[in-house]
């Protein structure tokens, strides 16, 4: 079993984006996109392998845009997320086009994982401190059934250009106890607020409340949970919603917590999340990257 952790990057959703979509727009004058910074930070935090989960038809474009630069610096692998990557005995519902979800993306990568691992979204900027926290946790010789999530303060994950969806976390004694998905959150003085009735009423979320940005750190005890829970999803969820049911990554830690089989440590970070949820966010991301380079946090060219 590998002693250095693996980083799984869920990038299959980028398949239609190589035509100039905002998620792969350069965020600096050197032509880097957000995923470059995530991998750079992960390498510095001790990750020894990167597995990019993509669609098979993406590989040539992905390698040209991202992978060829990175492969000189880290063990870079590819895994493929496809609708037909399902256990024997199951079939794809007629008319299904939607991918199976983020939990399935990680499952597709696990055959290339031989030790502790973290998983992230491809198009979120997490910050060096978040990767240091995840890497340090995975480097500990801890309980195989103890895992972690890097939690961001709600106010550090918002955009002024619209609403966002976030997993709002509850914790106790440094451990995650629950995550509730709120699909429409907007900034407010002193924090944020969410609505569940299309804006008729709003519920305040105070600054400092931790939220999930899908940066998870898993130890070996979780590995058999992914195929078991995916099979249960295909048996139970898909028949009820064959075209749109999704197997979400947070379902795994939520099940571990609910069953008492595992615990999830809540690793709080002061980092600010950046992403391009809205086209208008691009300028904010570019300004932030320029500022961090000016402060010496990143070199002008990451892979030279």
N, C-alpha and C positions, 0 to 999 in steps of 0.2 A: 504494500500500500504506500502511495506517495506521501512524503512528509510535507511537501509544499502544496498549498491549496490550488484548486482550479477555479477559474472564473468562467461561468457560463453566461453568454450574452444572447439574449432573446432578440434576434434580428430578422426573423422570418417575415415580420410585418413590413419590413423595408423593401420587400420584393417589387412593389410597384413604384418605388420612390426614386429609382435611379434615373428617371426622366427629368429630374430637377425639382422634385418635391421638397418642401421646406425642411423635412427631417434630415436630409443629407446636404443641405445647403452649407457651404463653408462658414465657419464661425470666426475666422481670422484671415489675415492677408496671406498666410502661408498655405491656405487651402485645407486646413484640418477641419474635420467635422466632430461632432460631440463624442462619438465613439472612440476617436483617437485619444482624447483626454482620459476617458475611463480606463482604457487599457494601459496608458502611460502611468496613471496613478496606481493601478493594480500591480503592475510590475514593481514599482517602488515600494509597495506595501507587502511584497513577498510572495505574490502569486506566481507560480511557475509554469502554468499552462492556461491557455485561453481556448474555449470551445465556442465558436459562433454558430448559433442555430439559425439556419437560413433555408430558403427554398432551393431545391436542386438547380433550378434554372438561373439562380442568382450568382452561382459560384464564380463564374468568369468575371462578371462586372464587380462583384464584391472584392475579389482578389485584386483587381486593378485599382479600385478606389481606396481600399483600406488594407487588405491582407498582405500584399506584397511588401509594403513598408514595414509592417509589424512582424512578419515572420522571421526577420533577421534578429529580432530582439527577444522573442519568447516562443515557446512551443505552441504553435497555432494549429488548431484542428477545426474541422467543419462537421456539423451534424445537420441532418435534413429533417425538417418538419413537413410532413405531407399528410393528407387526409387518410391515406391508406396505411399509415403506420399505426395499426391497431392490432390487438391480439387476435389470434386465430379464433374463428367462431363468430366474429362480429363483422358487420358490413356497413358501408357508408350509406346513410339514408338517401333515398332518391331526392335529388335537388339540392343536397347539402353542398355549399361552397365555402362557408365560414370555417376557418381553422378551429382546431379543438381547444385552443386556449393556452395560457402561459404555463399552466401545470404540465400540459402535454409537451410544450416546447422543451422544458427542462428534462422531462422523461426521455425525449429523443436524444438528448446529449449524454445521458448517464452511462451508456456503454463505453464512453471515452473518459469516464471519471473513475479514478482508483483511490480516492481519499476524500478529505474534506473539500467542500466547494462553496462558492457563493454564486448567486444569480442576480442579474440586473437587466433592466430594459436597455435597448440599444440607443435610444434617442433622449435619454435623460442625463444631465450633467450632475454628478453626485458630489464631487469635491474630494480632494486628497484625504482629508480627515476621515471621511466616511470609509474609504478603502483601508486606511490604517486601522480603524476600529474593527472592521471585519477581518482583516488579515491577522491582527493580534489575537482576536478571539479564536480563530481557526488554528493558530499556532500553539495554543494552549493544549496541554495533555488532559483534556477534560472528559466528562461523561459523554459517551457516544450518543446518548439520547438528549443531550442539551444542545440547543441550537440558538440562533440569534437573529435579530432584525435590527438594522440601523434605523433609528427613528429621528425624524426631522421636526423641529418646532414648526407648527402650522404656519406661522407668519413668514417663515423662510421658504415657503413652497408655493406662493401665490403669484398671480400676475394681475396687473392693473387692466389688462385688455379683455377680461371676461371671467367666467366662472371655471372652476376646475373640479375634478373628482379626486377624492383622497380617502384612504383607509384611516379613519380616526381610531387611535389606539387607546386602550385602557391598560394600566399596569399596576403592579403591586410588588414592592420590595425588589425592584429592578428587573422584574419579569413581566412579559406580556401576558395579559389575561384575556383580551378580546380585541377584535378589529371590527369596526362597523363602516361599511362603505357609504360615503355621502357623495352623491353625484353632482351636486351643484353647490359649491362653496365659493364665496366672494370675500374680498378683504373688508375688514372693518377696523375702526380705531380700537387699538388694544387687542387685536386678534383677527377673527374671521367670523362668518356666520353661514349656516346652511339652510336651505329650504327643501321641503318635500312636497310642497303644494304649489309649485310653479310661481313662487314669490309672494304668495298671499301672506305667509308668516315666515319668520326667520328665527333660528335658534343660534345664540352666540356661542362661539368657541374661543376661550381665552388664549392669549399668546402663551407659548410654552407647551401647549398640548401637543403630544407627539403624534405624527402621522407616518404612515408607511409610503415609501416611494419605490417599493418592490426591490429593496436591497436586502437579500436574505443570506445568511451564512449557516450552512448545514454540516453536521458531522455524520459519520457513517451510519448511525442508527436510523436515519431517515430513508435509506436507499430502498428498502423493500416496500415502503409506504406508497411510493409513486405508482408502481404497476398495480398494486392492490386497489388503490383509490381510483385509478383511471378505469379499471375494469368495473368497479361499482358505479362510476359515472356513466359508462356506456350501458350498463344494465338498467339503471334507474332514471337518470336525468335525460338521456337522449330520447328514449321513447316518448317522454312527456313533451319534449321540445326539440324535435329531430333536426331542425334547420339552424337553430341558434344557440342551443345549450353549449356552455363553455366550462372547461375544467380549469379553474383559476389556481394559480400557484398558492395564494394565501389559504386555500382550502386545506393544504397539507398541515401547516403549523396550527391552524385552528382545530383540526381533528386531533393532533397530538395533545394540545392543551386540554380539549374537552374530554379526551379518554384518559388523561393522566399518564399516558405512555411517554411523553416527553415534555420538556420545558423550553421556553424561548426567552432568552435574555434580551432585554431591551437596551440597546446600545445607543445612547443619545449623542447626537452630533450637533455642533454649532454651524456646520456648513450650510450654505444656501444652495438650494436646488435651482437649476436653470433648465428650461426646456422651451420648445417652440410649439406650444399648444395653439397659439394664434400667430398669423403671419407677422403681426406687429411686434411679437416677442423677439424677432430676429435681432433688432437693433440692441435690445437690452442684453442679449446673450453676447453679442460681439463686444459691446462695451465692457461687460464683465470679464471676458477673456483678455481683452487689452489691458485692463486694470491689473489682473493677476500676473500677466507677463511683466508689466512695468514694476510690480512688486517683487519680481524674481521668483515667483512660484512655478513658472514654466519657462522653458527656453523658447526662442522664436520658432525654431523647427524641432519638433519632438523626436523625430526619428533619424536625424543626421548623426 
